[in-house]
């Protein structure tokens, strides 16, 4: 018979996968030879508020694993860490450290794509690869069908305002509005703002975006809600084709998720050593 803590952890994990409270687990997968600490397969489950189930033996090792699990839960990532018995990080594959698998467990976040055109199709393809639960809304049956969007969990055909209003938008929802015209964009945005989505973005030129936002303010939509809308949408990477635009939009979403700067990675590269003047002279 499984221990009560193992049963409780399994039940909490299943609830998280079904859309309940997200959790993270820390599981010992290797330990130093001769160590007196927790055995391999010892497991700790951690909730966002810090409460947990199971144990890694208590003490500083468990504290270090708990901190790593909370960080993973916040960032929705899973990875392996190496920890010294005192709970401090160790180098990868350090034989004197515990190897602990950290897993963030939650139902997939939702990418709601409003508009099933070329950009929407590219967004759905990339979003599915990234692990999103993809939903697509379009008024045209041929642009909101399982045949066009086999990678989507939902392909919804209906009026934009009605379907966006009906869709369960929440803190794990990323709404991308890429319809065929600014009137449809405005209709969809009106129903999406103010509902607690993690991200709301709308495509369009500055002129077109400005007109839509002015209309919504005039209709009583709070300006502070519109300030949260990412529009014009995406990162400025010079995108022109539908696929490139989709990449720029997804890049902005990932930047929001991970807290990135959007700056080129090469700016973080260490500076090359300056050539010694005497050595240059000798070479000449």
C-alpha positions in Angstrom: 0.0 0.0 0.0 1.3 3.5 -0.9 2.0 5.9 2.0 -0.7 8.5 2.6 1.6 11.3 1.5 2.2 9.6 -1.8 -1.5 9.2 -2.4 -2.1 12.9 -1.5 0.7 14.1 -3.8 -0.7 12.0 -6.7 -4.2 13.4 -6.1 -2.9 17.0 -6.0 -0.9 16.5 -9.3 -4.0 15.1 -11.0 -6.1 18.0 -9.8 -3.5 20.5 -11.2 -3.4 18.7 -14.6 -7.2 19.0 -14.7 -7.2 22.7 -14.2 -7.0 23.0 -10.4 -4.3 24.7 -8.4 -0.9 24.6 -10.0 1.8 22.8 -7.9 5.5 21.9 -8.2 7.3 18.8 -7.0 10.9 18.1 -6.0 12.0 14.5 -6.4 15.4 13.1 -5.4 16.7 11.1 -8.4 20.3 10.6 -7.2 22.2 11.1 -4.0 25.8 11.1 -2.9 27.3 7.8 -2.1 27.0 7.0 1.6 24.8 10.0 2.2 22.5 9.8 5.2 19.8 12.1 3.8 16.6 11.3 1.8 16.5 8.2 -0.4 16.1 8.3 -4.1 12.4 8.8 -5.0 11.7 10.9 -1.9 9.3 13.6 -3.1 8.0 16.9 -1.9 5.0 18.8 -3.3 4.8 22.6 -3.0 1.9 24.9 -3.5 2.2 28.6 -4.4 1.7 29.8 -0.8 4.6 27.5 0.3 2.6 24.8 1.9 3.5 21.2 0.9 3.0 17.5 1.1 5.6 14.8 1.5 9.2 15.4 2.6 12.8 15.3 1.7 13.8 14.7 5.3 13.4 18.3 6.5 16.3 20.6 7.2 18.3 22.7 4.8 18.2 20.3 1.8 14.5 20.4 1.8 14.5 24.2 2.2 16.7 24.5 -0.9 14.5 22.1 -2.9 11.4 24.0 -1.8 12.8 27.3 -2.9 13.7 25.8 -6.3 10.2 24.3 -6.6 8.5 27.6 -5.8 10.7 29.4 -8.5 9.8 26.7 -11.0 6.1 27.0 -10.2 6.2 30.8 -10.7 8.0 30.5 -14.1 6.1 27.3 -15.1 9.4 25.4 -15.9 10.7 22.0 -15.1 14.4 21.2 -14.7 17.0 19.3 -12.7 19.0 21.0 -9.9 22.0 19.8 -7.9 22.0 20.7 -4.2 24.6 20.3 -1.5 23.3 18.7 1.8 23.1 22.2 3.2 20.6 23.2 0.5 23.0 25.4 -1.5 23.3 25.0 -5.3 26.0 22.7 -6.5 27.7 22.3 -9.9 26.0 20.1 -12.4 26.7 16.4 -11.8 28.7 17.1 -8.6 29.1 13.7 -7.0 28.9 15.2 -3.5 25.4 16.7 -4.3 21.9 15.5 -4.4 20.3 15.5 -7.9 16.7 16.7 -7.6 14.1 16.8 -10.4 11.9 20.0 -10.1 8.6 19.8 -12.0 6.0 22.5 -12.4 2.6 20.9 -12.8 -0.4 22.7 -14.2 -3.0 22.5 -16.9 -1.8 24.1 -20.1 -2.2 27.8 -20.5 -4.6 28.9 -23.2 -3.7 30.7 -26.4 -6.9 32.2 -27.7 -6.5 33.3 -31.3 -9.3 35.6 -32.6 -9.0 35.3 -36.3 -8.3 32.2 -38.4 -6.3 33.8 -41.2 -2.7 33.2 -42.2 -1.3 34.8 -39.1 -3.7 32.9 -36.9 -2.7 29.6 -38.5 1.0 30.3 -37.9 0.2 31.3 -34.3 -1.7 28.1 -33.7 1.1 26.0 -35.1 3.8 27.7 -32.9 1.5 27.8 -29.9 0.9 24.1 -30.0 4.6 23.4 -30.2 5.1 25.5 -27.1 2.5 23.5 -25.1 -0.4 26.0 -25.2 -4.0 24.8 -25.3 -4.9 26.5 -28.6 -8.4 27.9 -29.3 -9.3 29.7 -32.5 -12.4 31.9 -33.2 -13.5 33.0 -36.6 -16.9 34.0 -38.2 -16.2 32.0 -41.3 -16.7 28.2 -41.2 -13.7 27.6 -43.6 -11.4 29.6 -41.2 -12.6 27.9 -38.0 -12.6 24.2 -38.8 -10.7 21.2 -37.4 -9.5 20.6 -40.9 -7.7 23.9 -41.0 -6.6 23.8 -37.4 -5.8 20.2 -36.5 -3.4 21.4 -33.9 -6.0 23.4 -32.0 -8.0 22.0 -29.1 -11.0 24.2 -30.1 -11.9 25.7 -33.5 -15.0 27.9 -32.8 -17.1 29.4 -35.6 -19.4 32.2 -34.6 -19.7 36.0 -34.2 -16.6 37.5 -32.7 -18.3 39.4 -30.0 -20.5 36.5 -28.9 -17.8 33.9 -28.9 -15.1 36.0 -27.2 -17.7 37.0 -24.5 -18.6 33.3 -24.0 -15.0 32.1 -23.9 -13.7 31.5 -20.3 -10.9 34.0 -20.2 -8.8 34.0 -17.1 -5.3 34.5 -15.6 -3.9 31.7 -17.7 -5.3 33.0 -21.0 -3.3 34.8 -23.7 -5.6 36.6 -26.2 -4.3 37.5 -29.6 -6.7 39.4 -31.9 -5.7 39.1 -35.6 -9.0 39.3 -37.5 -9.5 40.4 -41.1 -10.5 44.0 -40.3 -10.4 46.8 -37.7 -14.2 46.6 -37.0 -13.8 42.9 -36.1 -10.7 43.7 -34.0 -12.6 46.4 -32.1 -15.5 44.0 -31.5 -13.3 41.3 -30.1 -11.2 43.7 -28.0 -14.3 45.2 -26.4 -15.2 41.7 -25.1 -11.6 40.7 -24.1 -10.5 43.6 -22.0 -11.1 43.8 -18.3 -11.5 40.0 -17.8 -8.1 39.2 -16.2 -6.3 37.7 -19.1 -2.5 37.4 -18.7 -2.0 38.9 -22.1 -4.3 40.7 -24.6 -2.8 41.8 -27.9 -4.3 43.3 -31.1 -2.7 43.6 -34.5 -2.9 46.8 -36.5 -1.0 49.9 -37.6 -0.6 52.8 -35.2 -3.3 54.8 -37.0 -5.8 51.9 -37.0 -5.0 51.0 -33.4 -5.4 54.6 -32.3 -8.9 54.7 -33.9 -10.0 51.5 -32.2 -8.8 52.6 -28.7 -10.4 56.0 -29.1 -13.7 54.4 -29.9 -13.6 52.1 -26.9 -12.7 55.0 -24.5 -15.6 57.0 -25.9 -17.8 54.0 -25.2 -16.8 53.9 -21.6 -14.0 51.3 -21.5 -11.6 52.3 -18.7 -8.4 53.7 -20.2 -6.3 51.8 -17.6 -7.6 48.5 -19.1 -6.7 49.6 -22.6 -3.2 50.6 -21.4 -2.6 46.9 -20.7 -3.3 45.9 -24.2 -0.3 45.0 -26.4 -1.0 46.9 -29.5 0.5 47.3 -32.1 1.3 43.7 -31.2 4.6 41.8 -31.1 8.3 42.7 -30.8 9.9 44.8 -33.5 11.9 42.3 -35.5 11.1 43.7 -38.9 8.4 41.0 -39.5 6.6 41.2 -42.8 5.2 37.7 -43.7 2.3 36.1 -41.6 4.8 33.5 -40.2 7.2 36.3 -39.2 4.5 38.3 -37.6 3.4 35.2 -35.7 7.0 34.7 -34.4 7.1 38.4 -33.2 3.8 37.9 -31.3 4.9 34.7 -29.7 8.2 36.2 -28.8 6.4 39.0 -26.9 4.3 36.5 -25.1 7.4 34.5 -24.1 9.1 37.7 -23.0 6.1 38.4 -20.7 6.1 34.9 -19.3 9.8 34.7 -18.6 10.6 38.4 -17.8 13.0 38.8 -20.7 14.3 42.2 -21.9 13.8 41.6 -25.6 17.4 42.8 -26.2 19.9 40.8 -28.3 21.6 38.0 -26.4 25.0 39.1 -27.8 24.8 42.2 -25.6 25.3 39.9 -22.6 28.4 38.4 -24.1 31.7 39.0 -22.3 33.8 41.6 -24.0 36.7 40.4 -26.0 40.1 41.0 -24.4 41.8 44.2 -25.7 44.9 43.4 -27.7 48.1 44.4 -25.9 49.7 47.3 -27.7 53.2 45.9 -27.5 52.0 42.5 -28.8 50.3 44.3 -31.8 53.5 46.2 -32.4 55.6 43.0 -32.4 53.2 41.4 -34.8 53.7 44.3 -37.2 
